[in-house]
Structures are given as structure tokens and as C-alpha cells.
Amino acid sequence: MPQSAQASFVEVKDSPFHGRGLFAARAIAPGATIAVYPLLVLSTEDTAAVRATLLHHYVFYVDENAEGEMRAAVAFGEISMCNHSPKANAGFTVDASAQTVTLTASRAIAPGDEILIDYEDFADEII
């Protein structure tokens, strides 16, 4: 018997906030893992180069070294469409060693609601 695939929690649609956004395709419970997305972790040199490009708006910051040089990561998948809100309904956790970013509901998200994350310290420079 064929295995049934789990329907995706998310879909990309036009956003009232900014361009396109990530929306709940079905109800998502608080604390639920929405998805785990792969990352391509960049070197500090590549991160510096990306800052001068449009990709700068779509990276996740991973860490910084003793000299204060940061490393960023390009996320693959729908998470790159998440828009910012200081009143976010989802959070994310970057795991540099596993090269993943996990998107988790911080409260109940109804079908059709935009999934928003807080860009934290980077909100002012990204938005």
C-alpha cells in the first residue's frame, strides 16, 4: 500500500506586508514544528560579499568569530519567504552543525494567516 504524504503546513502567497510571504495552509498548533529547512553556511568572506547583494535580505545569521566577523547561511525552501514582525507568530532556530533552520509556531496559527518571524537585531538593516 502506498504511503500517504503529509500535507504541507505552508504555502507562498502575496503578502500585505511585503511582496510575498509564507502562509499557513492548515491549522498549526503552538509549539509545532512547521518545517526544518536545509542551510548553506557561508564563510565570513562570503557573508561580507553577500551583504552587498539582494541575497542579504534572505540570509540567516549563524554566528560570529572573536573578531566580530559574522557568518550567514542561505536557507533553502519556503522559510526564505517569512516576513518580519516584532509580534511574530513563529520562531526559528539555526543549527550550524546540522546546517538546518527549524521553523516553529510560537502560538496557534490559523489557516490563511501569514507566518511571521522576528528578524531580531537585524530587522532595521533588512527591512
Number of C-alpha atoms within 10 A of each C-alpha: 3 4 5 6 6 6 8 11 16 22 16 17 14 12 15 9 12 12 10 15 22 23 24 19 18 16 14 20 15 14 14 15 17 21 17 17 17 18 21 15 22 18 14 17 11 14 21 16 12 18 13 9 9 10 12 18 15 19 23 22 18 17 14 12 9 6 6 9 13 18 21 25 25 22 21 16 12 15 25 16 21 23 22 19 16 11 9 17 19 24 19 20 13 21 14 17 7 9 16 20 23 16 22 22 22 18 15 15 21 15 14 15 16 27 28 23 22 18 21 10 8 12 13 8 9 13 10
